[in-house]
Amino acid sequence: MYKSVRTFVNYSHSINNSVPIVRSNIHTAAPLSDRLPMPTRRSALRTFAALGACLTLAVSDPTTAAAQTAPAPSMEGKTVLITGSTDGLGRETARVLASRGAFVIVHGRNAERGKALVNEITKSGKGRARFYAADFASLTAVRAFADSVSANHPHLDLLVNNAGVLGGETPRRTSTDGHELHFAVNYLAGFLLTERLLPLLRSSSPSRIVNVASRAQQPIDFSNVMLETGYSGGRGYAQSKLAQITYTKGLAERLKGSGVSVYALHPASMMNTTMVLSIGAAPRSTVEEGLASVLHAIDNTDAPSGTYFNGQIVATPHAQAMDTAAQARLRALSQQLTGQR
């Protein structure tokens, strides 16, 4: 996963995770709170507090707790890929699926953390793992990563698009390809990876795609997708997360009858990660809560493909995600930007 980027805070899905950064030339290990001047720090905290307020996780019904006591499905013989899985929510998801017997493809930028997780899984005697390094701020790196997975693994049963970033009150930043960084890392990278892995997922059916999104959702402005005007970190993040959900809805329609199902979810808000604590924010949920939501999206057999979950509850996303014209327009734009048809 991605850690902090100067004042560009790495929060996947609503300040939920500490995720490693996407570009080494803007990486720093110092906490955000130590790097911002006081006025900027106050502004950033106000932004994060407002975002957290809109991301309060819906309360589960009593049947959810009962369902969680059921035996976890075995993952023996399954191959799963979890992006951003060297830290935070992604790492915990990798650990759980490996404990069920899965072969886990671990992804991140930090080779040391990636190899440490692979070694941990190997020593546990439950499941197996392999680490791949890929910078999701580079479409070339994403393309090479997808092609390596296809070449090295004969089947893929589960893809969890978890990696992401969230910027605070900082100047607008762009990816290696010149795209607004939220849109590039949170959405375009997952789009390209998924599309290139679809043949493998189809041949491995029944298989599943889980897109870790957020309740923070803002309509995509197709005349200003890269937010060259009116930029804010919160807006960039929320737009990229709605793009994930919009893509999920359209992809579910395309994959009907293929045996490949696709889901999107908001896992939890303000989880108790190092990153949340480093900006002085009070956690509102735990990584364990977010993990339960992700596992629910992975394991559920009741909800139809294309479902969006708020936590473990079926929910309705922003109306734009349901708009077939917006879905088609987003797909055409994504194909144009990535060169993936």
N, C-alpha and C positions, 0 to 999 in steps of 0.2 A: 504494500500500500504506500501512499505518499505522505511524507512528513511536511513540515512547514516550509513555505517559500517566502523568505524574508517576511514582509507583512502579508504575504499571500498564504493564508492559512489553509492547511490541507484537511478539510473535513469532508468525508464522503457522506452523502445522504443526510443532510440537515445537521451539520456539526456533530455527526455521530461517531466518526472514527478519526484516529490519528492515522493519516495515510501518507507514505513517503512522498517526497516531491517528485515532480515530473521532469525537472531539468536541473542537471548538476550545477550549471552555472548560476542558478539562483537558489541553491540549497544552503541552508544554515541550520545548525543544530540548536542554536539559542532559542528559548521560548519566545513566543510572540510578545508577551508582556514585557520582556526585557529589551525588545528592539524598537518599540514604538515610543515616540515622544508622547508626553502626557495628554495633550489635546487630541492627538490621533488615536491614542489608546482609548480615551473615553468614547470617541466617535465609533470606533470599532466595536467596543463593548455594547454600545446602544444598538448597533446593527445586529450583533449576534443575539442580544436579548430579544429584539423584535422578531427576528427569525425564529428563535426558539419558541416564542409565544404562539406563533402560528402553526407550530409543529407538535402540539400536545397530542400524545398518542391516545387513540380512542380506547376506552375501557373494554376489555374482553368480556364476553358473556361467560356464565359459569361452566358451560360445556367445554370451553377452551382448556381449563385446568384439567378436566377429566381426560380430554384427548391427549394431553401431554404425558399422562401416566401410562399410555399404551406403549407396548414394546416398539422401539425404533426400528424402522425397516432396515434390513441388511443391505449393505452396499458391496458385498462380495462380488468380484468380477466386474465392477463398474469403474469407469474412468471418468473423473470429474475435473473440470478446469475452473479455478476461482481466481479472478483477476484481483490484484491488490490484496494478496493473501499473506504478506510477510509481516503484517501487524494488524491490530485492532479486530474489527468484526470479521474481516476476511480470514485472518489467521485462526480465530476461534472456529469458524465454519470449517476450515480445512482440518483442524484437529478432530472435530466431531465426526466428519465424514470418513476420515482415515480410521478412526476407532471403530467404525462400522464395517471396515474391510475394504474401503475404496482405494483405488490408485489415484492420488491427488496430483494434478499439475499445479504447482505453486508458481505464482507470478508476482513480480515486483521489480523495483529498480535496485534494491539493496541486496547484493549477492551474499553478504555475510548473514543477514537475517534469513534470507531464503534458504541458504544451505543449512543454517541452524535448525530451521523448521523441518527440512527434509531429514536431517539426522535424528531429530526428536521422534518423528513418525517412524522411521526405520527401527530405532531402538525400542520403541514400544511393542514391536512385534505384531501390531495391528495395522493393516494397510501398508501402502507403499507410496512414495512420492518422488517427484522430480521437479527441479527448479528451472525456470526460464526467466531471464532478465529481458525486459522490454520497456522502453520509454514511451508512454502513451501520449506524450506531447509531440511525437513524430509518427506520422502515418506510415512512413517507410519502415519504422521499427515494428509497428503493429502488423503490417503486412508480412514481414519476415517471421514474426512470432507465430501468426496463424499458419503460415506455410510449414514452419517447423513442426508444429503440433500435428498437422495433417500428415506430414511425412513420417513422423516417429510413432504415431499411435493409430492402431487399426480401427479403433472405435472411440466414440465420445458420447457418454450417456447424459452428462449434465454440464452446462455452461452457466456459471454465475458471474455476471458482469457487475462487479462490486467496486472497482477502483474509481476514484474521483477526487476532485479538489473543490475548495470553496475559498474565494477571495474576500478579504475584508475591505475596509475603506482605503484601497490602494489604487495606484494608477492601473489602467487597463493593461493587461499583459496578453501576449500572443504565443502561439505554439511555434514549433520549428517551421511549420507550413504557413504561418502567418494568420492563423485563425484565432479568434478570441479563445482564451485558454480554457474556460469552463466548457464551452461548446465543443472544443477539440478533445479534451480529456474525458469529460463526463459522458458525452454523447457520440461524437464522430468515431472515436477509437473503438467503442463498443459496437457501433454499427458496422464498421469495417471488419472487426474480428468476427462478429456473428455471421455476416454475409459470407466471408471466406470459409467459415467452418460449417456452413449449412449442408454441403454435400456429405460431410462426415457425420453430422447429426442425423441427417435423413437416413443414411445407410445403417445407423445405429439404433433406429427407432424400435420401441418407444424411447424417446429421449426428451430432454427438457431444457429450456432456457429461463433463467431467472434474472431479471434486471432490477438491481437495487437502486431505487429512485428516492423520492421524497414527497412529503406533503407540501413542501415549498414549491409552488408551481406558478409560472407566469407565462402568458401567451407568447408564442414565438412571433416576433415581428419580422416577417419575411422581407421587408424592405430595409431592415437594419439588424439582421441576424447576428452580425459580429459586434454589435453595440458600439459602433464608431462614434455615435452620439448617445447621450443619456446613459452612460455606463455607470453601474455600481456593482460591487461584488455580489450583493444579494440578488440583484436582477439577473446577472449572468448565471449564477448558480440555479436560480429557480427556472429560468428559461431552458437551461440544459436538462434539468430533471423532467420538465414537461415533455421535452423532445424524446427522452427515453420512454416515457409512458405512451406518447403518441406513436412512436415506432413499434412498441409492444402491441398496441391495438391493431395496427395495420399488418404487422407480421403474422399475428394470429390468424387473420383472414387468409393470408397467402399460404399458410401452412396447413390449412384445413385438409384432413384426410391423409396427411403425410406421416402421422405418428409422432410428430414433434410438437410439443406444447410450449407455450411461452407465457410468463407471468411477470408482473412488476409489483413492487411493494415499497412502502415507507416502513423501515424496520423499527425505529424508535427515535426519540428526540433527546438531544443533549446527553449522550451516554457518558459514563464516567471514565473517559479516556484522558490520557496525559495531555492531549491537545486542548480539551475543554478546560481542564484545570489550569493550564498554562496561561490562559487569558483571564483568569479570575472568575470564570463563569461557574455557577452552581449546577452540577449535574441534575438532570431531571429523570434519568433512567439509567439502566446499566447495560453493559455490553451483552450480558446474559439475556436481557429482554429483547435486544435487537437480534441476537442469535436465534432465540425462539421463533421470532417472526420469519427469519430467513429459512429456518428448517421447516416451518409450516408451509412456506411457498414451495419448498423442494419436495415435501412429502405428501401434500394434499392430493387427494384423488377425486374430490367432489366438485371443485370449482372449474368451470370451463376455461379452455385456453383463451388468453387475452384478459383474464381477470386482473384487476388492480387491488391490492390489499393495503389497508391502513393498519399496520401491525399484523394481526391475524384475522382481521375483519374485512370482508368484501366491502369495497368502497367505490365511490364514483369520483374519478379525477376531474380536473378542469375540463369544461365542455370542448375545448379545442382538441383534446386527445380523442374525442369520440367523432370528430368531424372527418368524414372520409376524404373530403377535398384537401383538408390540412394534412392528412396522412399521406396522400399522394404527392402533395407539394413538398413535404419534408423528405420523402423518399427520393424524389427527383433531385432536390438540392443536395442531399447526402451523396447520391451517386456522382453528381457533378464535382463535388468537393474532394471525394476520395478516389474517383476513377473506377469505382467498383460497380459493375452492372449485374 
